[in-house]
Amino acid sequence: DIPVQFSNTASWYDALTARVVAQPGHGITLSASYAHARNFSNGNNIDPANLYQYYGPTQQDIAHTVTAEFSYELPVGHGKQFLPNANRVVDAILGGWQYSGFLTIRSGLRFDVNSGVSLLNNGQGNRPDRICAGNLSNPTVNLWFNTSCFVDDLVPQTYGNAGINPLYTDGLQQLDSSLFKTFRVTERVSMQIRADAFNTFNRPNFSAPDSTVGDPSEGQIFSTAVDNRRMQFGLRLFF
């Protein structure tokens, strides 16, 4: 006989979303969206006899997300607001440029705080005990949360009272930019010259800290969630 196992874990996702698209003129186009979401699960439980013991937010529980995509045709060159009488050479150099950007702003991801001991004698790890909130008003990479708020539960056969994913990482704020110009080479062939900057303002968006109770580096952050500013230049041929 083959034993049959059933999983009683489940997750819930709810979101409110809104989107706007606008073309206000003057060479500007804009589209933006907003999402307010909650993502909860009971899949992080430890005690199989109590499936909802650690029901709570998942690490993908992102409260607020705003994205915006926009483009702007620079008003420079022949017939435009600036240099409207530009000759062919000046217009070829300065005219016809466009800027586009993609902006992402979201609240931080959740992260878990883990116990450094295992006194359950069932092959599973303890949950720590949470004795205060753990949030700091001015977190830094050297101390992202109040580590004294989480302690190991040293009583054998007890699970610890800390819920799952109680704290937040750094939020994300990133702008990716492009500056480009497309011009015709022949009747059927055109070329685009462009410069792209990812994470344009070089904002450090930090990853989760070390969150294992008792680690010497507990509460410290050692990496970023996205790369530092990167730039690339390119030519595209369309035919």
C-alpha positions in Angstrom: 0.0 0.0 0.0 1.1 3.5 -0.8 0.4 6.0 2.0 -1.6 9.0 1.0 -0.7 12.3 2.5 -2.8 15.5 2.4 -1.6 19.0 2.9 -3.7 21.4 4.9 -1.6 24.4 4.1 -3.1 27.3 2.2 -2.4 30.9 1.4 -4.6 34.0 0.8 -3.9 37.0 -1.4 -6.1 40.1 -1.6 -5.3 43.3 -3.4 -6.9 46.6 -4.4 -5.4 47.9 -7.6 -5.8 51.1 -9.6 -4.4 52.3 -12.9 -4.3 55.5 -14.8 -3.1 56.4 -18.3 -2.7 59.9 -19.5 -1.5 61.9 -22.5 -1.4 65.5 -21.3 0.3 66.7 -24.5 3.5 68.5 -25.0 5.1 65.2 -25.9 4.3 63.6 -22.5 2.7 60.2 -22.0 2.2 58.5 -18.6 0.8 55.3 -17.2 0.8 54.5 -13.5 -0.6 51.8 -11.2 -1.0 51.3 -7.5 -1.6 48.1 -5.5 -2.5 47.6 -1.9 -2.1 43.9 -1.1 -2.1 41.4 1.7 -0.6 37.9 1.4 -1.0 35.5 4.3 -0.4 31.7 4.8 -0.5 29.0 7.3 2.3 27.1 5.5 5.0 28.1 7.9 3.5 26.2 10.8 5.8 24.0 13.0 3.3 22.0 15.0 1.3 19.7 12.6 -1.4 19.4 15.3 -2.0 23.1 15.2 -1.9 24.2 11.5 -2.8 27.8 12.3 -0.4 28.3 15.1 1.8 30.5 13.0 -0.7 31.7 10.5 0.6 35.1 9.3 2.1 37.2 6.5 4.3 35.6 3.9 7.6 37.2 2.8 5.8 38.3 -0.3 3.3 40.4 1.7 3.9 43.8 0.1 1.5 46.4 1.5 2.0 49.1 -1.1 3.4 49.1 -4.6 3.5 52.0 -7.1 4.8 51.8 -10.6 4.9 54.5 -13.2 6.1 54.5 -16.8 6.5 57.8 -18.7 8.1 59.3 -21.8 8.9 62.8 -22.8 9.8 64.1 -26.2 12.3 66.9 -25.5 11.2 70.2 -27.0 14.5 70.9 -28.8 15.1 71.0 -32.5 13.6 72.2 -35.7 10.0 73.3 -35.2 10.1 72.8 -31.4 10.0 75.2 -28.5 13.8 75.5 -28.3 16.0 76.0 -31.4 12.9 76.0 -33.7 15.0 77.4 -36.6 17.9 74.9 -36.1 19.6 74.0 -39.3 20.0 70.5 -40.5 23.3 69.8 -38.7 22.2 71.2 -35.3 18.9 69.5 -35.6 20.6 66.2 -36.4 22.7 66.5 -33.2 20.2 68.1 -30.7 16.8 67.4 -32.1 14.5 64.4 -31.8 15.7 63.1 -28.4 13.2 61.3 -26.1 13.4 60.5 -22.4 11.6 57.5 -20.9 11.6 56.3 -17.3 10.2 53.4 -15.2 9.7 54.1 -11.5 9.1 51.5 -8.9 8.2 52.4 -5.3 7.1 49.7 -2.8 7.1 49.1 0.9 9.6 46.7 2.3 9.4 42.9 2.2 8.8 41.0 5.3 11.4 38.8 6.9 11.5 36.2 9.6 13.4 36.0 12.9 14.7 32.5 13.5 15.7 30.7 16.7 19.3 29.5 17.1 18.3 26.4 19.1 16.2 23.3 18.7 14.7 21.8 21.8 11.6 20.2 20.3 13.2 16.7 19.7 11.1 16.3 16.6 13.6 17.4 13.9 12.2 20.9 13.7 13.6 24.2 14.8 12.2 26.3 17.6 10.5 29.7 17.1 12.0 32.5 19.3 10.0 34.3 21.9 9.1 37.9 21.0 9.1 40.1 24.1 8.7 43.5 22.4 7.9 44.9 18.9 11.5 44.9 17.5 11.0 47.9 15.2 13.5 50.8 15.3 12.6 54.3 14.4 15.9 54.9 12.7 17.3 51.6 11.5 20.8 51.3 10.0 22.7 48.7 8.2 24.6 48.0 11.5 21.3 47.5 13.5 18.1 47.1 11.5 15.9 45.9 14.3 15.9 45.7 18.1 17.6 42.3 18.6 16.8 42.3 22.3 13.1 41.8 21.5 13.7 38.2 20.3 15.1 35.6 22.6 15.5 31.8 22.3 12.8 29.8 24.0 14.9 27.4 26.1 12.0 25.4 27.6 12.0 21.9 26.0 9.0 20.9 23.9 7.8 24.5 23.5 7.6 26.3 20.2 8.1 30.0 21.0 5.5 32.7 20.6 7.0 34.8 17.8 4.8 34.9 14.7 6.2 34.5 11.2 7.8 37.3 9.2 7.2 40.0 11.8 9.5 42.7 10.5 10.1 44.6 7.2 13.2 45.1 5.0 14.1 48.4 3.4 11.5 49.6 0.9 12.4 49.8 -2.8 12.7 53.1 -4.7 14.2 52.7 -8.1 14.1 54.7 -11.3 15.4 53.3 -14.6 16.0 55.9 -17.3 16.6 55.9 -21.1 17.6 58.7 -23.4 17.3 57.9 -27.1 16.9 59.2 -30.6 15.7 57.4 -33.6 16.6 58.7 -37.1 16.1 57.4 -40.6 19.0 56.0 -42.5 17.2 55.0 -45.7 13.5 54.8 -46.6 13.3 51.3 -45.0 16.1 51.4 -42.4 16.3 53.5 -39.2 18.7 53.6 -36.4 18.4 54.4 -32.7 21.1 55.6 -30.4 20.4 55.3 -26.7 21.8 55.5 -23.2 20.2 53.6 -20.3 20.7 54.0 -16.6 19.4 51.4 -14.2 18.9 52.6 -10.6 19.5 56.1 -12.0 19.9 57.8 -8.6 22.1 54.9 -7.3 19.8 54.4 -4.2 20.9 51.6 -2.0 17.9 49.3 -1.5 19.0 47.0 1.3 18.3 43.3 1.7 17.1 41.6 4.9 19.5 41.5 7.8 20.9 38.5 9.6 17.9 37.5 11.7 19.1 34.4 13.6 18.8 34.9 17.3 22.2 34.8 19.0 24.3 35.3 15.8 27.2 37.8 16.4 26.0 39.7 13.3 22.3 39.6 14.2 20.5 42.7 13.0 23.2 43.6 10.5 22.8 44.0 6.7 25.5 42.8 4.3 23.9 43.2 0.8 21.5 45.2 -1.3 18.4 43.9 -3.0 19.2 45.6 -6.3 22.4 46.5 -8.1 24.1 49.8 -7.8 23.6 52.2 -10.8 24.5 50.6 -14.1 24.7 52.3 -17.4 24.8 51.0 -21.0 25.0 52.6 -24.4 23.8 51.0 -27.6 22.8 51.3 -31.2 19.7 49.6 -32.6 19.0 49.0 -36.3 15.5 48.7 -37.5 14.7 47.4 -41.0 
